[in-house]
Amino acid sequence: MAKIYLIRHAQASFLKANYDELSEHGQAQSAALGEYLVANEVRFDKVYSGTLERQKHTCEIVRQSYAKADHSFPDSNVLPFLNEHQGPQALRNYIPKLLKEDPVIQKLFMGWQEDPKLKRKNNLLIFQYFMRGWVNGKYVLEDSNIEPWQTFKDRVKAGWLDLVAATEKGESVAVFSSGGTISAIFAEVLNIQKEETIAELNYSVRNTSITKLMLSKENLNVLSFNEVAHLPKEMISFV
């Protein structure tokens, strides 16, 4: 029996020029996660991360916690399939059209123009509204370099099957990834088909949360989803 720990990256830099950097809060979350894993004597045989900076940095801070305790922590294998979907890039590509034609987007946009305190909230609402359409093929993008939703799902599924196949009996495996990727993996494990459900699952996945899976022969079972026992309430975040 093997265990696979799906770990979402810590808080990134939402609404900043480079979202992919961990915020100071995110770095503190990562340290708390590392200390929790060490204190609970969790040992990993393999560690994987996507190529994104927020994923790798979260992994590295956890590694430092193990080093401080003089515990081993395997070198991470970087796997591009663990990278997040390109919904934010797709929204940036499509937003000019939405601002011209969609009254829901217009209202949300004007709301935070008139009241800057609504900027964070309304940006998230705009993103969620766009994602519901994008995952169902409603929006056709002009930028062919943006990975479509279905291609993202296919990419995650193929990489995930390879990772599971490479997991040996009795191993404990850490996988540092992102909310959308973890949601796609979770949907694959539970055979969730509805695209909106998969996309919206992402909004519940908390920073540095642990989703734990048990692999027995060829069967995968969910032991837990979205655990944050290592974080006090005031440290919990979703971006």
N, C-alpha and C positions, 0 to 999 in steps of 0.2 A: 504494500500500500504506500503510495506516494502522496505528498501534499504540495499543492501549488498555491502560492500567495500572490494574488493580483493586487498590486499596490499603486494607487493613483499618486501622481506627483504632488508635491506641496503647492501652496498658493503661488500662482504666477503673478505677473505685473499687469493686472487688468486695467485697460484704458491708458496704458503707458505706451511709449513709442515701440518698445520691445516687450511684448507680452511674454516671450519665451524665457525671460529671466525670473528666477525666484525672487519674491519680495522678501523683506526682512522677516515678515511674519511667516512666510513659507520656509525660510531657513530654520526658524525656531520650531516649526511643526516637524520638519525633517529630523532635527536633533531629538525632539520628544519621541518620535517614532523609533529612532535608533536605540535610545535609552530603554524604551519599553521592550523592544525585541531582545536586547541583551539581558535585561532583568528577568525576563520570562524564559531565558535559556533557549531561545529559538536559534537553531543553527541551520545554515543553508549549504547544500551541496552544489547548487548552481545558481547563478544570478544573471538575469537578462534585463536589458534596458532598450528603449527606443533610441533614436539618434537625437531627439530634441533636447535642448539644454536643460529645460526644467525637469525632464525625466532623469537625465544623467546626474544633475546636481543633487537631486533628492537622494539618489542612490549613493553618491559620494559622501554626503553628510551622514547617512546611515552607516556607511563603511567606517567613518571616523569614530563613531560611537563604539563599534566593535574593536577598533584598534586601541582606543583608550582603555578598554576592559581587557586588552591582550587576548582577544578572541579572533579566530580566523574568519575571514569573509572572502569568498571566491572573487576572482576578477570577473567583471561583468562582460557578458557577450552582448554586443550591440546588434539589435535586429530591427531593421527599418519597418517591418510589419507592425511593430508596436506603436508607431507614430499615430498621432491623432488624425481624424478626418479633416477635410479642408473646408468645412462649413463657414468659418469666419472669412476665408479668402473668397468663397463663393458669394457671401453677402456683400462684401466690398465691391465685387464685380457687378452685382445686380441692383445695389441700392439706388443709383441714380434713376433707374426705371421705376422702382417702387415709390420713390419720392414724388414722381410725376403722376403716377397712376393709381396708387393704392391708398385709400382713405385711412385705413388702420395705421399704416406706417406714417402717413402724414401727421396724424393726430399725435402719435407717440413722439415723433421727432419734434414737432412744434411744442409739445409739452415740456420737454427739457430745455428747449431754447428759451421758453418763457420763465422756467423755474429750474436753474442749474442744479438744484438739489435732487432733481429727478433724473439726472444724466445716467447714473449707474443703473437704476431700476429700469428706465425706459430702454436703454441699450440692450439689457438682457431680454426684455419683452420683445423688442424688435428681432433679436437673434432667434428666440424661440418661435416666433411667428414665421419667420423665414424658413427655419429648419423644417417645420411641418409641411411646407410646400415643396422644399428642395428634395427631401427624402422620398417624396411621392412623384417626382418627375414634373412638378408644375413649372419650375423655372428652368429655362434653357439658357446656358451661359455662353457668352461670346469668347471667353478665355479658355481655349482648349487645353491649357496647361494645368487647369484645376481638376483634381481627381474627382470624378463623379461619386455620388454616394454608394451606388452599387459596386463600383470598382473598389472602393474602400472596404466594403463588407467582404468582397471576394478575397481581397488581399489579406485581411485579418484572418479569415477562415483558413486559408491555405497555410499561413505562417503558424497559426495556432495548432493545426493538425500536425505539422512538423515538430513543433515544440513538445506536444504531448507524446508523440512517437519516440522522441529522444529522451523522455523521462523514464528513469529506471526505477524498479521496485524499491521502495523504502527511502527514496530521495525526498528532500525538501527543497523547493525551488522558489526563488523570489523573482517576480516579474514587475519591473517598474514601467508604468505606462501612463495612459491618460484616460479620462472619463469616458469618452466616446468609444475608445478601443476596448476598454473593460466592459462597457455595455454590450458591444457587439460580440465579445467572447461569451459573456453571460447569456446572451440571447441564443448563441449557438449551442451552449451546453443545455439550456432549457427548451430549445426548439421554439423560441418565440419568433413568429413570422411577421407580425404587423410592424411596418417600418416606423410609424410614429411612436409606437411603444418603445422600440429600441432606442430611437433618438432621444426621447424624453426621459428614459432611464438615466441618461447622462446627467441630468440636472439634479439627481439625488446623490450622485457619487461624490463624497466629500474628499477634500484634500488629505492626502496620506492615509486614506482609508484602506483597509485590508478586506479583500474578498477571498475566502479560503475554499479551495476545492480539493476533494479527495479522489485520487486516481487508483482504482483497483482493477487490475488486468486492463480491459478496454472500457471500463465503466467510469464515468465522471459523476461525482455527486457534490452538491453544494453543502459545505459545512457552515459557512457564514457569508453574509453580504454586507459590505460597506461599514465594517467595524472601525470605530475610532476610540477605543478604550484608552488609548494613550494621550488623548487630548481633553483638557478641561473644556467646558462649554464655551468659554470666551475665545478659545483658539480655533473653533470649528469654522471652516469656510468651504466654499464650493467653486472657486474659480482658479 
